[in-house]
């Protein structure tokens, strides 16, 4: 998952070298609205206010907390690891553990399984259908069942075993506590709690859980989306909420809620050089490994250029921080406000943010990273081929076509100077008599940047209002103020498969960085228990608010 991306980037921004300036400039009060960063009031259920209040009281009880943690811990104890080299479902036994999770969920949530229609997709994908009484577009909640593998050599470094689900009074320990079984169990506990209070939705609610998000997502969400589109139609859902961006503590009892409303594109590129081999006692000026090195040098010497566009998500993020964050440096605050209408200020803001940290720069540009290289089979044999894999995360404003042209522009001079042919994505760009450079898709996945979720009144305001209603009435956060601002996901989630289902896709988890003991995908993954309960409160209020809305 990519939920750390924005959080870490914001930390870099808010704790960077520009903090030397006076932080007491023109900062808007969280209760004030802004045209550059529209805010929405806290949204509490009205028609179902009694149920909401009753459940808030129940959720605050020790008995409920311990029961919910026990349900969560049971799911953590099932090691639903997904591996990059796994075989197909039904053939590779590595998937069998997901059947154990399914059996557990059915035992743990008997009322959910009795009242909702449960459909299995590609054996281990789960879709729960909670029928509404009206024909309003359904509301879709998603999460994933799988977790990244635990490295066996690190087990001794865990404070509590990685699949223990141990609760120590503050933290719930284990792989998947933060990514992503918390989101999965929070959704099911919220639905179970609503069922127990007699709630019946007017708007159909659908919950979908993939099982290979940590690898490709193609067998889980990739298959689920086909089923959902066949069942509910193209653009058949009012909105979708998946895991995603965290809450950021801005200081002064202010939190920044940053649901990701778009995500970067993705493409792994293989750059391969081929030419005749021979004995290494009579080498050419450059072997294929040497030529590949020149190609890599050319790629790294020509990075993509950051762009800060006024209609882009990063610009909106920076505007929200400039208007509301007490930690945002005054020098950039003033520049950000001028950048709304001043092109010169926009360019200077882009340059300043680019220099601030690599993470901030990455939000504004396509990134490239040479991660894998191989070539040669024997020390006295000239390699007949050498290749490298370049990981590309395509900027929101860019495209696969622009990426292709970039490789042509960068590699053509080098290919020409060494009399090499150049083939880029099956197109012959240049012919040569000394060999060839080939640029191709490495692993079959080609992903354009996602569509941007519309901001404004509607799904975005309902989500934002619900976040505020949850946070401002929270015992954990003690009535803190919340600023809502959109963000860009630097990585890809299961949402990459769901773009056809709705125009309103949000990637958000109601947790803060401090609610994670040691981050995700690493040793000592643990989630603060109180944050888990807050997640249940959030999804309860969100289901009720969306149900009461007039969303089409």
N, C-alpha and C positions, 0 to 999 in steps of 0.2 A: 504494500500500500504506500501512498505518497503523502500521508497526512502530516508528516514532519516537515515537508518542504517549505510551506509558507511560514510555519511557526519559527523555524530556524532562520529563515530569511528576515522575518520581522525582528527577531532578537538581534540579528546583525545590524539592522537599521537603527533600532532604538538604543543599542548599547555601543554604537560606533564612535568614531573620533569626533564627530560633529557635536557631541554633547557638551562641548566647551561653552556654547552660547547660552544666553539667558533662556530658560525654559518657561518663563512667565509671560510669553507674548500673547497674541490674540488667539486664545483657545476657546472654542465654543463649548458651552455647557452641554453635557450629554442630553439634557432635555430640550435643547434648541435644535431646530431643523436647519438643514443646509441644502442649497440647490446642487452643490458639488458632491454631496454625500447624503442623499435623502434618508431620513430616519422614520421609523414607524413606532407607534405607541405599543406598549405591552398589550397583548391580545389574550384575554381570558375567555374560556367558554362561557356562553350566556345561557343558551337553552339547556345545557348540561352542567350548569354551575354547581348544582347539588352533588352530582356524581364526582365532579372534579374536586370539590372540597372534601368529600368523604374519603376519596382515594388519597388526597394529600395527607389527611390525618392517619390513614392506614400506613402509608409509606414512611411516615415519621416514627412508627412504632418499632421497638427493638425486635419484636416477634417477626414482623414482616421482613425487616432487614436481614435477619439471620436465615429466614426461609429462602429469600431471594438469593442470598450469597450461596446457600447450599445448592440451589438449582444451577447457579453459574459454575460452581466448583465441579459439579458432576459433569458438565460439558467439557471443562478444562482437562479432566482426567482421561478423556478419550483423545489419543494423539492423532488427530486427523491431518497428518502432514501431506503436503503435495510436493512432488519432486520434479525437477526439470526433465529428468530422463524416464519418467513413468510411461508405461505402455498404455494401450487403450483400455477404457473401462470394460470390464468383463473378461479381460485377458490378464491384466497385471494385478496380482493380489494386493498390491499396495493400497488399492482403493477400498478393500473390504472393511477397513476400520470405519468408513463413513456409514456403513450399515449399522455398526454399533452405536454411532451417534444418533441415527434415525430411531433406533429402538429406544434409546434413552429419552429423546425428546417426546416420543409418544407416551412413555411412562410418566415423564415429568409434567407434561401438560395435557392430561386426559380431556379436560374441558375444551381446550383449543381443538384437539383432534375430533372431538364429538360434534362441535358446532361449525367448524370450518371444513370446507372441502380441501383435501390435501392431494396434490398431484406430484408424481415424481417424473422428472425429465432426465433422460439419459442415465437412468438408475439412481443417481445420487443428487441431482438437482431437486430442490424442494420449492413448491409453489403452494401457498395457502390462500384460499379464496373465501373472503368473508362477505357474503352477499348483502348488498344494501337494498333498501325498500324503494329507491328511485332509480331513474336512468342516468343520473349524473355520472360524468366520467369518473372512473375509479382512481383511487389514491394508491401509489405503489411505494412500498418500503423494501429496501434490499440490503443484504449483507452477504458475507461468505463464511462457509463452514471450515475451510482449510486454514492451516497455519504453516509457517515456514519450518523446515526441519530444525531440530535441536542438534547441534554438533556434539557427537558423543564425547569428544575430548574436552568439552567445556562443562559437562554435567557437575563435576566436583566444584566448579566455581559458583554454582547457584546456592543462594542462602537457603532456599527450600527447593526440593526437586521440581524440575520443569513441568511435570504433569501431575503435580500433587493437588493443585487447587487449594492450597493451604491458606487459611485466613488467620492472620495474627492479631486481629483486633483493629488494624488500620488498613493493611494491604491484602489483596487477593493475589496469590502468586501462581505463575505458570505461563507456559507458552500459549498465546491466544487471548490472554486477559485484556491486552490492549488492542490486539489485531488478530481476529475481529470478532471473537466470540462474545465479547461484551455487547456489541451492537446487536448481535443475533439474539442473545438471551433477553436484552432490554426490550426488544420488540415483542417477543413472545410473552414476557411477563406483563407488559402493558396490555396486550390483548386479553390475556387470561384475567387480569384484574378487572378490566371493563366488562367482560362476560360475567364475572362473579357479581358485579353490581347491576346486572340486568340490562346493560347497554346493548342496543341493536342499531347498527349504522344505517343512516339514510343513503350514504354514498358507499359503494362497494370498496372494500380495502383488500389489496393484494400484497402479500409478502413473499419475496423470492430470495432464496439462498443458493448461490453458486457454490462450487466446491474446488475450483482450481484457479482462484484469483491470483494466488501467489506464483503461478507459473504463466500460463497463457490466457486463462479465462475463457478459452474457446469451447471447451467441453461442458463447462457449467453454464455461466451466463450467456455464452455464445449460443447454446442450444435453448436455454430458457427464453431468450428474447424472440426466437422464432415461434415458440409456442404462444407467448403472450401476444405477439402481433397477429398471429392467426386467430387467436381467441377474442382479442379486444380491438384489433384494427390498428392501422398506422396512426400515430398520434392519438392513441386510444386512452391515454391516462392524463389526468389533470396535472399531476406533478409526481416527482420521484425524489426520495431522499435516501442516499447511500452513506457509507462511512466517508470521512473526509476531514476538512480543516478543523483545527483545534481553536479553543478560546485562548486569546493572548492577554495576559495581565499587563495593562499599560501603566499601572501605578495609580495612586490617588483613588483607589477603590473603583477603577474603571476597567472594564474588560472589552476587548475587541473581538466580536463574533464574526468569523470570516468564512462563511460557506463558499466553497469553490463553485463557481458558475461556469467554468470552462476548464479544459485540460489540454495540454500540449499534444501534438502529434508524435508519432514514434516510428522510427525506421532503423534497423540494424543493417549496415552496408558492408558488404565484403569487397575489399580492394585486393585484387589478385594480379600478380605479374607472372607471366609465363614466357619462356624462351628456351632454346635448346640447351641441354646439359652437356656434360663432358667431364674430363678428368681435371681435378683441381690443380694439377701441376701446370696447366696451360689456361689460366683464368682470363676472362675478359676484363675490361676496365671496371665493370660493375656486374656482379652476379645478380641473380633475381632478388636475393635478399638485400643487396645494396640498392637496386632500383626501387624495391619496395620502401626502403628507408627514405629515399629521395621523395617518393610519393607521399609518405607520412609526413615528412618535413614540410612539404608544400601544403598539405592539408592543415597542419597545425600553425603554419605561418600565415594562414588566411582564414581566421575565425570569422564567424558571422558578425554583423554589425547590430548592436542594440538599437531597438526602435521603441519609442514611447509615443503611442498614438492616443489621441483623446477619446476615441471610441473603444479603446482596449481595456481589458480588465485590470492590468497593472496600474494604469493611470487612475482608475477609480479607486483602487486600493490606496494609492499614495495620497489621493485627495482626502479620503476619509481619515487617514492618519494625520495629515497636515491640519485638518480642521478640528480634530478632537483629541488627539493623543498629547498628554502633558509631557511626554518624553521626546516628542518629535523636535529636532533642532530648529531653532527659530530661523536660521539662515535658509534652510530648505523649506520651512513652512511658508515664508514669504514668497520664495521662488515658485513653489507649487501653486499658490493662489494666482500668481501672475500668469502661470503656464496655461491656465484655463483659456485665455484669449491671446496671449503673447507668444508667438512662435519662437522668438529668441529665448525667452524664459523657459519654454518647453525643452529646447535643445540643451540649455545649461542644466536643467533639472535632470535630464537623461544622463548627461556626463557625470554629474555629481553622484547620482545613485549608482552608476556603473562602477565608479571608483570606490564606493563605500564598501562593497563586499562582492565576492563571486556569486553569492546567492541572489543578491538583488539584481545583478547583471543578468543572471540566468532567467529571471522573470521576463526580461525584455528582448530575448534573442533566442535563436536556435542554437543549441549547444551540440558539441561533438566531442567524443571521447574515444580514443583508440584503446580498446580494452583487451583484445586478443591478437596474438601474432604467432605465426608458425611458418616453417619452411626448412627444407633440407632434411636428408635422411642419413647422410654419411659424411665423415669429415673429408674424404678424398674424392667426393663426387659433387660436381657443381649442381646446385638445386635447379630442377626444371620448373619449379613453381614456388612462390612464396605469397602468403596472404595475410591480411589483417582484417579484423572486424572493428568497425567504427559505429559506436552507439550515438544516434542522433535523436534529440528531443526537439521537435519542430515548434517554433514560436506560434503563438495564437494568431498572429497576423500573416504567417507564411503558409507554405504548402509543400507537398511532395514534389510538385513540378519545379518550384524554386530551388529545392534541395538538389534535384537532378541537375539543374543548370549550374548550380554552384560547383558541383563536382567536375562538370565539363570545363568551366572557366579556370578552375584551380589546376587540374591535371593535364589539360591540353598542352600548355607550354612545356611542361616537363616531358610528356610523351613525345612531342615533336623534336625536342632537342636531343633525344636519345633514339630517334627513329623507331619508336614503338607505336603500335596501333593503340587506339583507345575505343573501348566499347562501354557505353554507359546505359544500363538497364535495357540491354538488347539492341540499342541503337549504335551503329558504327559511326563514330565521330571522326576517326582518323585511321588511315591504314599505315602500316610500317613494315619494314623487312627485318627487324631485329627481335621482334617479340610483341607482346600485347599487354596492356593494362586493361583489366576488366573490372567494372563496377557493377555490382548486382545486389539484389535483396538477399540478405544472409539467411534468415530463418522463416521467410514466408509471410511475416506480418508487416503490412503497410497501413499505417494509420494516419489519416489527416488530422489536423487540430479539430477539436470538437466544435460544434455550434455553441454560441454563447447564450446562456439562459437570459431571457428578458428580465430587466430590473424594473421595479415600479410596483404599483398596486396590483395585487393578485397573489399568485403563489409565493413570490419573494417577500411581500409584506406579511403574509400569513406566517411564513417560516420565521422571519425576523421578529414579528410580534410575539410568537410563541417562545422563542429563545429568551426574549426580555421578560416575558411573564414567568418563565421558569427560574431565571437567574435572580430576578428582583424579589421573589418570594422564597428563595432558597435558604434553608438553615445553614448549609455549607458555606455559601457565599455572602450571607448576611446582608441582603438587600443592596448589593453593589449595582452600579450603573453599567449599562451595556451600550456599546456603539456597534452598529451593524455596518459591515462593509464587504463587498464581494472580493473574492480572491481567485487566483489561477492555480490549478493543480499542476505541478511540474512533472508529475508522473501519471500513470494511468491506472484506473481502477476498473472494476466490473462495469462501471457506467459506460465504458467505451463500446459495450455491446448493446446498450439500451437507447441509443440516440433516436431511433425510429419510433420509440414508444411515446415520447412527450418532448415538448420544447422546453419544459421546466424541470431541469435536472440539478439537484443540489447535492454536494458532497460535504457532509458536516457531521461532527461528533461533539456532543456537549461535554468536553473535557478540556482541562488546561494542561500545559506542560508539566506542572507540578503534581498533577494527578497520575503521572507515569513515574514509577520508581526509577527506571533506567532506560526508558525509550522502548522501541519495538525491534524485533528481529535480532535480539541480543540476549546475553545472559541476564538473569534476574528481571525478566519481564514481570511487572506487577502493576495492578491498577488499584487506586485508592477506592475503598469500598463505598465511601460516601458519594464519590463521583458516579459509581455504578447506579446507586439509587437515584441520583439526579437524572441520569439518562432515562430511567424508567418514568420519572415524573415528566420529562420532556416529551417522550413519545406518547404518553397518555394525553397530555394537553394538545399535542399536535394532531392526533387522530380526532379528538373532539372538535378542535378549531376547523380543521379541513372539512369535517362532516357538516358543520354548521354554515360553511361558506357557500357562496353562490358561484364558485368556480365552474366554468364550462368545460 
